[in-house]
Amino acid sequence: MISRVAEHCFWLSRYLERAENTARVLDVNQTLLLDLDVPLEQRWRPVLIINGVYDMPGEPEAEAVQNYMTWESANISSIAASLAAARENARVIREVVSAEMWERINYYHLWMHGPTARAMYDANRSEFYAQIRRINQLVHGIGDATMNHGEAWEFFRLGKYLERACQTARILDVKYHILLPTPDHVGTPVDNAHWIAILTSCSGYEPFHKKLRPHGDIAVAVADFLIFEPQFPRSVICCLAECEQALHAIAGRPAGECGNEAERQLDELVGWLQGSTIAEVIRAGLHESLTRVVNSIHDIGTAIHGTYFDVTVQRPVPAGVSA
């Protein structure tokens, strides 16, 4: 398939996933602040940091942050901008995505820019965020059921899981780092509420409690689950394993056989995680380890672009094929 189509498939799913993650973090943060007296610096600034936003105008107050992260079209991490970008990517490759998938993406793009979405946002913020989560889940479900599972689908899957792995690592890193200055709260209901919020931000509260886990430090248990749990579809290791499968399916190579820079970097990151335990990660520094994960994912994204999307890159011609 041509690189242009592959790139649009990749970014379509990334933007959809980004919209859901932003909605989930906003909703969880709003609920947490209703129940707890949280220091000012821990209230809404972390939501911006998780999404890589450092230049929001004004003070990071509740309504300002929610409005900026929901509606601001100039902020590419906002829900409205992410859904608009997803729709534009889908529009360009309408011959690749199914008609049902395009219809649903376009419908929600129009809904987002109409009065109904605004009315829901004003009347019931939690229901609005829940609706955004359902949009992503519905579109991915329709795509899974109606798209051919060929190269286009693998790029779509690759984008989704790469974005998800990065978001899980960023949520855990930012929230954990913010909790460090409050050692007096360790083991208290406030501390437990923060860790529950981290799990909920990653849609992991119920799966975490359904796993039989040993008694001990909840912080260690949550970090272990969100990084290393192979059966949880939003854990870092599970998402990266899905990325590996997608990349190898695209290249037509078996797992473990790296033929390009994207595969090599992903294999290196997965190998490092598989050879580590949560105790080793914490000894090395959870923040430092998660920063390594996030930076590696960014580098993998750059390598994917250079390998598959950048038409200026001269790639070797396979043996037996005339140039």
C-alpha positions as CSV (number, residue, x, y, z in Angstrom):
1,M,0.0,0.0,0.0
2,I,1.2,3.6,-0.6
3,S,2.8,5.4,2.3
4,R,0.1,8.2,2.3
5,V,-2.7,5.7,3.1
6,A,-0.6,3.9,5.7
7,E,0.1,7.2,7.5
8,H,-3.6,8.3,7.5
9,C,-4.6,4.9,9.0
10,F,-1.9,5.2,11.7
11,W,-2.9,8.7,12.7
12,L,-6.7,8.1,12.5
13,S,-6.5,5.6,15.3
14,R,-4.0,7.6,17.3
15,Y,-6.3,10.7,17.3
16,L,-9.3,8.6,18.3
17,E,-7.4,7.0,21.1
18,R,-6.1,10.4,22.2
19,A,-9.7,11.8,22.4
20,E,-10.8,8.9,24.6
21,N,-7.8,9.2,26.9
22,T,-8.2,12.9,27.4
23,A,-11.9,12.5,28.2
24,R,-11.1,9.7,30.7
25,V,-8.5,11.8,32.5
26,L,-10.7,14.9,32.7
27,D,-13.6,12.9,34.1
28,V,-11.5,11.0,36.7
29,N,-9.8,14.2,37.8
30,Q,-13.2,16.0,38.2
31,T,-14.5,13.2,40.3
32,L,-11.4,13.0,42.4
33,L,-11.6,16.7,43.3
34,L,-15.2,16.4,44.3
35,D,-14.3,13.8,46.9
36,L,-10.9,15.1,48.2
37,D,-9.2,18.3,49.3
38,V,-6.3,18.3,46.9
39,P,-3.5,20.9,47.0
40,L,-3.9,23.6,44.4
41,E,-0.8,22.5,42.4
42,Q,-2.1,18.9,42.2
43,R,-5.6,19.8,40.8
44,W,-5.6,20.6,37.1
45,R,-2.0,21.2,36.1
46,P,-1.3,17.4,36.0
47,V,-4.0,17.0,33.3
48,L,-2.1,19.4,31.1
49,I,1.2,17.8,31.7
50,I,-0.1,14.3,30.9
51,N,-1.2,15.6,27.5
52,G,2.1,17.5,27.0
53,V,0.5,20.9,27.2
54,Y,2.7,23.6,28.8
55,D,1.5,26.7,27.2
56,M,-2.2,27.0,28.1
57,P,-3.0,30.7,28.6
58,G,-4.1,31.8,32.0
59,E,-4.2,29.9,35.3
60,P,-4.9,26.1,35.3
61,E,-8.3,26.4,37.0
62,A,-11.0,23.8,36.6
63,E,-13.2,25.4,34.0
64,A,-10.3,26.8,32.0
65,V,-8.5,23.5,31.8
66,Q,-11.6,21.5,30.9
67,N,-12.6,24.0,28.3
68,Y,-9.1,24.1,26.8
69,M,-8.7,20.3,26.8
70,T,-12.2,19.8,25.4
71,W,-13.0,22.5,22.9
72,E,-9.9,24.5,22.0
73,S,-9.3,23.8,18.3
74,A,-5.7,25.3,18.4
75,N,-4.8,22.7,21.0
76,I,-4.1,19.4,19.1
77,S,-4.5,17.4,22.3
78,S,-8.1,18.7,22.9
79,I,-11.0,16.3,22.4
80,A,-12.5,18.5,19.6
81,A,-9.2,18.9,17.8
82,S,-8.4,15.2,18.1
83,L,-11.8,14.1,16.7
84,A,-11.5,16.7,13.9
85,A,-8.1,15.3,13.0
86,A,-9.3,11.7,13.1
87,R,-12.2,12.7,10.8
88,E,-9.9,14.4,8.3
89,N,-7.6,11.4,8.2
90,A,-10.6,9.2,7.6
91,R,-11.9,11.5,4.9
92,V,-8.7,11.3,2.9
93,I,-8.8,7.5,2.9
94,R,-12.5,6.8,2.5
95,E,-11.7,4.1,0.0
96,V,-9.9,2.2,2.8
97,V,-12.1,2.6,5.8
98,S,-15.5,1.0,5.6
99,A,-18.6,3.1,4.8
100,E,-20.1,2.3,8.3
101,M,-16.9,3.4,10.0
102,W,-16.7,6.7,8.0
103,E,-20.4,7.4,8.6
104,R,-20.0,7.1,12.4
105,I,-16.8,9.2,12.5
106,N,-18.5,11.9,10.4
107,Y,-21.6,11.8,12.5
108,Y,-19.7,12.4,15.7
109,H,-17.6,15.1,14.2
110,L,-20.9,17.0,13.3
111,W,-22.3,16.2,16.7
112,M,-19.2,17.6,18.4
113,H,-19.6,20.9,16.6
114,G,-23.4,21.1,17.1
115,P,-25.5,22.4,20.0
116,T,-26.3,18.9,21.4
117,A,-22.7,18.2,22.5
118,R,-22.4,21.6,24.1
119,A,-25.7,21.2,25.9
120,M,-24.6,17.8,27.3
121,Y,-21.2,19.3,28.3
122,D,-23.0,22.1,30.3
123,A,-25.7,19.9,31.8
124,N,-23.8,16.7,32.7
125,R,-20.0,16.8,32.3
126,S,-19.5,13.1,33.3
127,E,-22.0,11.9,30.7
128,F,-20.3,14.0,28.1
129,Y,-16.9,12.5,28.8
130,A,-18.5,9.0,28.8
131,Q,-19.9,9.7,25.4
132,I,-16.5,10.6,24.1
133,R,-15.1,7.3,25.4
134,R,-18.0,5.5,23.7
135,I,-17.2,7.2,20.4
136,N,-13.7,5.7,20.2
137,Q,-14.8,2.3,21.4
138,L,-17.7,2.3,18.9
139,V,-15.5,3.4,15.9
140,H,-12.8,0.8,16.7
141,G,-15.5,-1.9,17.1
142,I,-17.1,-1.0,13.8
143,G,-13.6,-0.9,12.1
144,D,-12.7,-4.3,13.6
145,A,-16.0,-5.8,12.2
146,T,-16.1,-4.1,8.8
147,M,-12.5,-3.5,7.6
148,N,-10.4,-6.0,5.8
149,H,-7.7,-7.1,8.3
150,G,-4.8,-6.4,5.9
151,E,-2.0,-3.8,5.9
152,A,-4.3,-0.8,6.4
153,W,-5.8,-2.5,9.5
154,E,-2.4,-3.3,10.9
155,F,-1.4,0.4,10.6
156,F,-4.6,1.3,12.3
157,R,-3.9,-1.2,15.1
158,L,-0.3,0.0,15.4
159,G,-1.4,3.6,15.9
160,K,-3.9,2.7,18.5
161,Y,-1.6,0.7,20.7
162,L,1.4,3.0,20.4
163,E,-0.7,5.9,21.5
164,R,-2.3,3.9,24.3
165,A,1.1,2.6,25.6
166,C,2.4,6.2,25.7
167,Q,-0.7,7.5,27.5
168,T,-0.6,4.8,30.2
169,A,3.1,5.5,30.9
170,R,2.5,9.3,31.0
171,I,-0.5,9.0,33.3
172,L,1.3,6.8,35.8
173,D,4.5,8.9,35.6
174,V,2.8,12.3,36.1
175,K,0.4,11.1,38.9
176,Y,3.1,9.2,40.7
177,H,5.6,12.1,40.5
178,I,3.0,14.4,41.9
179,L,2.2,12.1,44.9
180,L,5.9,12.0,45.9
181,P,6.0,15.4,47.7
182,T,3.3,14.1,50.1
183,P,4.9,11.2,52.1
184,D,2.7,11.9,55.1
185,H,-0.3,10.7,53.1
186,V,1.2,7.3,52.3
187,G,-1.2,4.5,53.3
188,T,-4.0,7.0,54.1
189,P,-7.5,7.1,52.4
190,V,-6.2,10.1,50.5
191,D,-3.3,8.1,49.1
192,N,-5.5,5.2,48.2
193,A,-7.9,7.5,46.4
194,H,-5.1,8.9,44.3
195,W,-4.0,5.4,43.2
196,I,-7.6,4.4,42.5
197,A,-7.8,7.5,40.3
198,I,-4.7,6.4,38.4
199,L,-6.2,3.0,37.8
200,T,-9.5,4.6,36.7
201,S,-7.7,7.0,34.4
202,C,-6.3,3.9,32.6
203,S,-9.6,2.0,32.7
204,G,-7.9,-0.4,35.1
205,Y,-9.8,-0.2,38.4
206,E,-12.0,-3.3,37.8
207,P,-9.4,-5.5,36.1
208,F,-6.9,-4.7,38.8
209,H,-9.2,-5.8,41.6
210,K,-10.3,-8.9,39.7
211,K,-6.7,-10.1,39.7
212,L,-5.6,-11.9,42.9
213,R,-2.9,-9.6,44.2
214,P,-0.7,-10.0,47.3
215,H,-1.2,-7.5,50.1
216,G,1.4,-4.8,50.2
217,D,2.1,-1.3,48.9
218,I,-0.7,-0.2,46.7
219,A,1.6,2.1,44.7
220,V,3.9,-0.8,43.8
221,A,0.9,-3.1,42.9
222,V,-0.7,-0.4,40.7
223,A,2.6,0.4,38.9
224,D,3.2,-3.3,38.4
225,F,-0.2,-3.8,36.9
226,L,-0.1,-0.8,34.6
227,I,3.3,-1.6,33.3
228,F,3.7,-5.4,33.4
229,E,0.3,-7.1,33.4
230,P,0.2,-9.0,30.0
231,Q,-3.5,-9.6,30.1
232,F,-4.6,-6.0,30.7
233,P,-5.2,-4.3,27.3
234,R,-3.9,-0.9,28.5
235,S,-0.8,-2.0,30.3
236,V,2.5,-0.8,28.7
237,I,3.8,-4.3,28.0
238,C,0.5,-5.5,26.5
239,C,0.2,-2.5,24.2
240,L,3.8,-2.8,23.0
241,A,3.2,-6.5,22.3
242,E,0.3,-5.6,20.1
243,C,2.5,-3.1,18.3
244,E,5.1,-5.8,17.7
245,Q,2.5,-8.0,16.2
246,A,1.3,-5.2,13.9
247,L,4.7,-4.2,12.8
248,H,5.8,-7.8,12.0
249,A,2.5,-8.4,10.1
250,I,3.1,-5.3,8.0
251,A,6.7,-6.3,7.2
252,G,5.8,-10.0,6.7
253,R,8.5,-11.1,9.1
254,P,8.2,-13.4,12.1
255,A,8.4,-11.9,15.6
256,G,12.0,-11.6,16.8
257,E,13.4,-11.0,13.4
258,C,14.0,-7.2,13.0
259,G,14.4,-5.9,9.5
260,N,14.1,-2.1,10.0
261,E,14.8,0.5,12.6
262,A,11.2,0.7,13.9
263,E,11.2,-3.1,14.6
264,R,14.6,-2.9,16.2
265,Q,13.7,-0.1,18.6
266,L,10.4,-1.7,19.6
267,D,12.1,-5.0,20.1
268,E,14.7,-3.3,22.3
269,L,12.1,-1.6,24.5
270,V,10.0,-4.8,24.9
271,G,13.1,-6.8,25.7
272,W,14.1,-4.4,28.4
273,L,10.7,-4.5,30.0
274,Q,10.4,-8.3,29.8
275,G,13.8,-8.6,31.5
276,S,12.8,-6.2,34.3
277,T,10.6,-6.6,37.4
278,I,8.7,-3.9,39.2
279,A,11.2,-4.0,42.1
280,E,14.1,-3.4,39.7
281,V,12.1,-0.5,38.0
282,I,11.4,1.2,41.3
283,R,15.0,0.7,42.4
284,A,16.2,2.4,39.2
285,G,13.5,5.1,39.7
286,L,10.0,4.8,38.5
287,H,10.0,8.3,37.0
288,E,13.3,7.6,35.1
289,S,12.0,4.3,33.9
290,L,8.7,5.7,32.6
291,T,10.5,8.6,31.0
292,R,12.6,6.0,29.2
293,V,9.4,4.3,28.0
294,V,7.8,7.5,26.8
295,N,11.0,8.7,25.0
296,S,11.4,5.3,23.4
297,I,7.8,5.3,22.1
298,H,8.4,8.8,20.6
299,D,11.6,7.4,18.9
300,I,9.7,4.4,17.7
301,G,7.0,6.7,16.2
302,T,9.8,8.7,14.4
303,A,11.3,5.4,13.1
304,I,7.9,4.3,11.9
305,H,7.6,7.6,10.0
306,G,11.0,7.2,8.5
307,T,10.5,3.6,7.5
308,Y,6.9,3.7,6.1
309,F,5.7,7.3,5.7
310,D,8.6,9.5,4.6
311,V,8.6,9.4,0.8
312,T,11.9,11.3,0.6
313,V,13.7,8.3,2.2
314,Q,15.5,6.1,-0.3
315,R,14.8,2.5,0.7
316,P,16.8,-0.5,-0.6
317,V,15.2,-2.5,-3.4
318,P,14.7,-6.2,-2.5
319,A,16.8,-8.7,-4.3
320,G,15.3,-9.9,-7.6
321,V,13.2,-6.7,-8.0
322,S,14.2,-4.2,-10.7
323,A,14.5,-0.6,-9.6
